[in-house]
């Protein structure tokens, strides 16, 4: 601290002229404590008083010095370590130091400062800081700016504010702008007190900025975003969500001034419309490859623009766009601009119809992943037509599309190309069990992964037919299919030619030991994951069979099954089993007697779930937690 007082007075603060021209001119006097009679020339760098007022009483100390003098002292300190020590003296000094820009420091830093805050180092070498909730304050931002200035400043800053009270203002961002001019990634969430002023300061100096994320910042408007776009040409990733004052002008500036932009996501911004999307896409046709639009007031015009100008787009997501119609999707598909599109997600868009979807399939020849959620006007005919058109499709997911029936499901399997490897049907209530056996011959289908989840009408006949059409399945998820039992499951198993690797039948309440034993008998040698959660008819016999036959099994869930201590003991006796995840949640017959066996299984376990096992006492849980120190125990 002694370095603060090494100024000898030999260096003239005002060389070559009188200190003041008119001693009676009151404009030359600084705002000082009442007992100090001192004034200072207006020729020096004008300093702004530290932007916080604290209720401490002035006393005879260095604090009576004007900010201008303190500034001259601080900027002559030899390194960042000394400045950080000074910053810890008082809030006033901290805030004053945070106003000093890097280029105003007289000498280069000789030592890295030791941050009191949690500063992390990203994989690519730059410093990262994350502030959340009550820890997100201007004071902490100032501390981070001062403490990291000697190491080049922060490269990544994430601020997650509080919905009720925001303690981060433009003053905090200004401190970051002065001390962290190499900022590359900035994320601001739930910050109602931050406006254009702070973000504009960032824009002036942070020309290396690559990623910008704004969420629920109601005071930030087009003005700030336009400044960011103009001054940060290296921007590659932009996300804007629930910012009511950001609109079309921002989109135009981003398209015009950000030639390296690769990804943009816009959600719930009421001022963003067709004009903004058109400007964004038409002005940036070379680099932009990822576009996500959600809850915007856009129409078919935007779809037409995407279909024509989206020549570089590989990933497109459209969600909750209420004004889109069949015509928009038809025009987009016929625009011939989405030749590079590989992944497409449509959710809650009522404009998706049979004709529109078929057009999309024809206009996206390289589409590999397609996800359709909550599109209530799509029928079996449109789904099959799309499948026939999209010949490069590898993964198809349908969720809550209730007009899709079992005929559309099997139509996809019969008409898809050999590229289709994964099919998922989730909560599609239109799926029913076929009324009679269909005359379909066995197929050498290419499907490897199949999910039919929570489609309560899917029954035994569907499952038996599925075995003929998809004999090479390896991963299956039949969770929540309450209508299937051994009558459908056993015929399906007989047609499975490849070894099953992952099986999820959680919630299939009618499955018995006989069915699961058949799975283990025919596929135990390849099985890696087995989920029997909620299959109440499963007993200890299955755990004994697993212990003897499933040497590759690493993930086992028998929650809510009729498992007892004897079954746990059978698993523990196996010398070759290598379980890593084991769940016996809500197994009321597993008790303290299983302590030694669970500890033995813990040699390989990374996760153990014994929640709601009421027969296991708290003392046993404490012993397990102590013994299985490498394992995450949920109790």
Secondary structure, DSSP 4 states (H G I P E B T S, - for coil): -GGGG---S-S-TTTTS-S-S-TT-GGGB----TT---B--TTSPP-PPPS----PPP-SSGGGS-HHHHHHHHTTSSSHHHHHHHHTT-HHHHHHHTT--GGG-SS---S----SS--EE-TTS-EEEEEEGGG-BHHHHHHHHHHHGGGT-EEEEEEE--SS--B--HHHHHHHHHH-TT--EEEEES-TT--HHHHHHHHHH-TT--EEEEES-TT-BHHHHHHHHHH-TT--EEEEES-TB-BHHHHHHHHHH-TT--EEEEES-TB--HHHHHHHHHH--SS--EEEEES----HHHHHHHHHH-TT--EEEEES-TT--HHHHHHHHTT---TT--EEEEES-TT--HHHHHHHHHH-TT--EEEEES-TT--HHHHHHHHHH-TT--EEEEES-TT--HHHHHHHHHH--TT--EEEEES-TT----SS------------EEEEES-TT--HHHHHHHHHH-TT--EEE-TT-TT--HHHHHHHHHH--SPP-EEE-TT-TT--HHHHHHHHHHHTTT--EEE-TT-TT--HHHHHHHHHH-TT--EEE-TTS--BHHHHHHHHH-SS---SEEE-TT-TB--GGGHHHHHHHTTT-SEEE-TT-TTS-HHHHHHHHHH-TTSEEE-
